[in-house]
Amino acid sequence: MAEVLNKTGLTALDELCVNTIRFLSMDGVQAAKSGHPGMPMGMAPAAYALWTRHLRFNPADPHWISRDRFVLSAGHGSMLLYSLLHLCGYDLPLEELKKFRQWGSKTAGHPEFGHTAGVEVTTGPLGQGISNSVGMAIAQKYLAARYNKDNYKIFDYHIYTICGDGCLQEGVSGEASSLAGHLGLDNLIVIYDDNHITIDGETTLSFTEKVADRYRAYGWNVIEIGGDGHDIAALDKALESAKAQTERPTMINFRTHIGFGSPHFQDTHTAHGAPLGEDEIKVIKNNFGWDPEKSFVVPDEVAKSMGQCKTNGQKLQAEYRKMFDAWAAAYPELAKELKEALSGKTVIDVSKFPKFDPATPIATRSASGKTLDALMPSMPLVVGGSADLTPSNNTHFKGAENFQKNSPTGRYIRYGIREHAMGAIMNGIAVSGIIRPYGGTFLVFADYMRPAIRLAAMSHYPTIFVFTHDSIGVGEDGPTHQPVETIASLRVIPGLLTFRPADANETTAMWKYILEYTGGPVATALTRQNLPVLDPAKYPNMKHFNKGAYVLVEQAKPDVLLIATGSEVQLAMMAAEKLAGENIKAQVVSMPCWELFEKQDKVYRDSVIPPAIKTRVGIEAGVRMGWDRWIGDNGEFVGMHSFGSSGPFKTCFEKFGITTDAVIAAAKKSLAK
Amino acid sequence: MAEVLNKTGLTALDELCVNTIRFLSMDGVQAAKSGHPGMPMGMAPAAYALWTRHLRFNPADPHWISRDRFVLSAGHGSMLLYSLLHLCGYDLPLEELKKFRQWGSKTAGHPEFGHTAGVEVTTGPLGQGISNSVGMAIAQKYLAARYNKDNYKIFDYHIYTICGDGCLQEGVSGEASSLAGHLGLDNLIVIYDDNHITIDGETTLSFTEKVADRYRAYGWNVIEIGGDGHDIAALDKALESAKAQTERPTMINFRTHIGFGSPHFQDTHTAHGAPLGEDEIKVIKNNFGWDPEKSFVVPDEVAKSMGQCKTNGQKLQAEYRKMFDAWAAAYPELAKELKEALSGKTVIDVSKFPKFDPATPIATRSASGKTLDALMPSMPLVVGGSADLTPSNNTHFKGAENFQKNSPTGRYIRYGIREHAMGAIMNGIAVSGIIRPYGGTFLVFADYMRPAIRLAAMSHYPTIFVFTHDSIGVGEDGPTHQPVETIASLRVIPGLLTFRPADANETTAMWKYILEYTGGPVATALTRQNLPVLDPAKYPNMKHFNKGAYVLVEQAKPDVLLIATGSEVQLAMMAAEKLAGENIKAQVVSMPCWELFEKQDKVYRDSVIPPAIKTRVGIEAGVRMGWDRWIGDNGEFVGMHSFGSSGPFKTCFEKFGITTDAVIAAAKKSLAK
């Protein structure tokens, strides 16, 4: 092809393509009467060049395991992505672009993973996408280290991320970027849409740091490109340089103009988050030589040119497939392992579980550690880690090596004191669909990573959040470290499973459930302090763990139900024993996972919490909220009503009135109603 | 005084003082069998020099408004602070140090604001203290700009903060530090305890970025001091340089050794978070020439030397008082304003409230904005802001100027896209006890700042968290931006008041309550979409807003209770009207603040939700958790059971079944029980 490139590296046809992206974006937002046109208008040239000249993908197979990943961290610019997906031949018809942000459309307000083909990760909440990208880059490194052999590059791709000022102001991106620099993730390439504008106005209002220098301090390769967002020759060069990196992630700082081409709104925050208006769009179309009366226009030559992406992609993947098949023949064991991983099916062999002596109390965090020790050696596609609380979280398993720049086969990630990044990075690993991440911190610090937990729940990422130190049982560290409201705050998140096992055996059962379940994220609440071990031989209903709640101590005709979770199940059992001495029959229910219990049928639920028995006590060393659902109008609650306090944990339980005696008193109070 | 300084700037007496701090810290942790000895051992020289040579304070009056502030951002090193407080003459007897981390002691596991005299802010969760410090520095700048006149320096102090690797890895500190650099907070001086060790091991595991360069990129003055943590001559010089700054905050990167002096544990993570053991402490005492058999020893000369802090402090404050009195005489109006502010009493003049036309629907975020417009001009000690959502949050009030480097009298802070820093900075402003901060973001992004909200609640900071866009009413932005679980997640936090007003008039009543209340933090949940205005003349019970819930539409003998909050109150009212047509008497309860309602006496509570009326419907465009408490065993709930979806907000309400018809159906279902 003999293309005539202008000084910025774009042909006339390229520019027509770029403008098509711009107008589709403007038209989409205008039709929705809602959305963010400014970013796509400014970034269309860069995104177009990236997608048509660099990104390796096959629109016909959005799940091709070796495709380059594209992450729109600035998720509000979703029309940019939808326009590209449509023009490049993904399964996203023009009709869907016309239904931007409408009920039931494939073009949600912000890109949603699993909802729209080609969307690699859910973005919108700022800072998440770029941090997910770090996880995606880690996943590529690990997968390449495990599966690539000789000339067989089974996992051979880059992660390309577009982010804006918002993403870079958010602390989570700083955390993740620092780790990316440390790990030398040369497969990560971020294009920073440096448009000098945020919702409040110019970035000079609050953001005058030297971003490039900051990223250099993180250990990144930083390339700055000035101009007006059209110097694609420079961008191409920068991308080539980025792809050639072998030590460092790359940030390309690309100066653009938000709302480019809008006579009234370019370089203003007005262009950011609202439709430009019919009139303004007409003026722009006129200025660009387009028919101002038409919307959602894709010129034939653009359709043809960008449609090449599909042909090219099919060719790319066909070549890949040949290599893959040769690799699979040469390495059948690896191929089998990979195939099984991709099927998403895991069966945990319970014979491998550690055995716990009913006579020896053990903390559930320790039982969890022992379970990981037993299971992990034969689960090469589960990658652990902790936000610098490894010795406390018991997340490191025997023999696990660190994942580092020079040891990408390592299966233990040292996230540093960066809970939020850990959450977002784990989500980025989880979307691989192959590697399963788990990572630990104290339960109370779930708050630090909550936005990542929320996105995992919304997008059904199978991320495993391991939280330990789950109540005032933390003791001396005091209220800053004692979660009292955290379990409740996790239970409110739709789609998240929160487990609070009562002992070591419930902990192993939990891990079996978690590792076999890939429907979404899970969170654990494990104790710091030792707990008695429940003997499954003595309590056969423990086999019903997966139902979320079960009758641990059964009564033919119970007088009262004692419903507890985690470390408080022992109190319920001791209270039941003492109550028996007073001829009060107390049925004890262990309720390790509310969400699973809610999914059971009414017959089972009624068998565990019989509707006729209104005399009930809920026991949990946390706040009451949510418990009324289970204890009902006549129920009593034994738990926390305030933040905790420093002291030895037994003193804390005593002083806050979470004791066997308190359970007995509550039972009698409920009986008296 | 003719002191003999060694090459690092310490006399023999100084070194004895330093070692006293070290041994008090080791002994405290050992006695508690819990805590963090390593940090105090490494940082004792720096902290000692800072407190005795630079910090201006009066232990006899920990509330002196012009004292220098000291923040131990690395809150786990609490014994360092407690040792200093004790030795410098604060009200913290040696007996309390012996009760470190015990129930009821003044020496909590991590420093707690309001619990121990001299503790400026609650720390422990990493990254918070340094970010609070930015708020404290902003407060000083504002107060100085408002009250200092000529030679009267009424507010003349620095904020000194000690932080470690953890604080600097946390994203929140990056957000806050970037803003601090932007604002040129030259009154902020951070000493970075650069000890190369975290809980997991050496910082080389995960933290190899160039911290100094990063802070330079933020616009800070960075001074690096090598050595072993004893080069106090260099530290003194650095602190003098820092105090002389007029444009930039300062970070002093001070290389130290964790667990300094411990033969077995120095420079290891073992020294970080556990007692060293009796034996090790004895060896160290021996090595340092101390009696290994004695604990909690304060040599007389140390007591005498450090006791000077008290005398010096009293002298300092006496001089200050003279100046203050002269200022008060010269500027009686300002003095009166300041005195009133310090009293903590505010009375809001309801006559200033905007009037809302019952015929014109208005979003509660807009009503909130109008209320701020009306009240703020006469409330110079309330400082607003937003995390870059000003036009959406309606947090900017008429005439408010930006708080910037060159306009420190500005009362509107542009926090940038940094929700977490905003929360922590607001907390730092709030502890001034003089300035009241409010700051806005979308409700869904409360998650980003949750650790700051939690600390505000625990420490009773009167921080005002303004959250708007409070439900699926957000509409087209989709589930990433539609809070469904966020209100519930706020209600679980002990001590936080969460308000969800039903209309414009409840919104003004809310602001009256908030601005008069200083007992702790509050959060608002305001709508994006317009809501009908309730006419107080027609609904006289609206005067009971402060009780958290009240009967909006009363029935002599109600058949059913419809209990709703915020935008769903209108549905309850419309349903009640329709039900009346079917001869079903529905009493409508508006419940804008659960926490306030819970504080009412039983008589009032029973008058609003009569126990005898079991037929109830709860209505809220959020998850159910918590509602069972109010609707009871026979109640029904109309709300969300999943994340939301993109679409026009009316469609979202329709599709998710939150409608008048759904309320009617639920009422009938409850009646049928």
Interface residues (C-beta under 8 A of the other chain):
Chain A: A32 S34 G35 G75 R101 Q102 W103 G104 S105 A108 G109 H110 E112 T122 T123 G124 P125 L126 G127 D165 G166 Q169 E170 G171 V172 S173 G174 E175 S178 L179 G181 H182 T198 I199 D200 G201 L205 S206 F207 T208 E209 K210 V211 A212 D213 R214 R216 A217 Y218 G219 H269 S386 D388 L389 T390 P391 S392 N402 R414 Y415 G416 I417 R418 E419 H420 A421 V444 F445 D447 Y448 R450 P451 R454 L455 A457 M458 G475 E476 D477 G478 P479 T480 H481 V484 E485 A488 S489 R491 V492 I493 P494 G495 K614 V623 R624 M625 G626 D628 R629 G632 D633 M640 H641 S642 F643 S645 S646 G647 P648 T651 C652 K655
Chain B: A32 S34 G35 G75 R101 Q102 W103 G104 S105 A108 G109 H110 E112 T122 T123 G124 P125 L126 D165 G166 Q169 E170 G171 V172 S173 G174 E175 S178 L179 G181 H182 T198 I199 D200 G201 L205 S206 F207 T208 E209 K210 V211 A212 D213 R214 R216 A217 Y218 G219 H269 S386 D388 L389 T390 P391 S392 N402 R414 Y415 G416 I417 R418 E419 H420 A421 V444 F445 D447 Y448 R450 P451 R454 L455 A457 M458 G475 E476 D477 G478 P479 T480 H481 V484 E485 A488 S489 R491 V492 I493 P494 G495 K614 V623 R624 M625 G626 D628 R629 G632 D633 M640 H641 S642 F643 S645 S646 G647 P648 T651 C652 K655
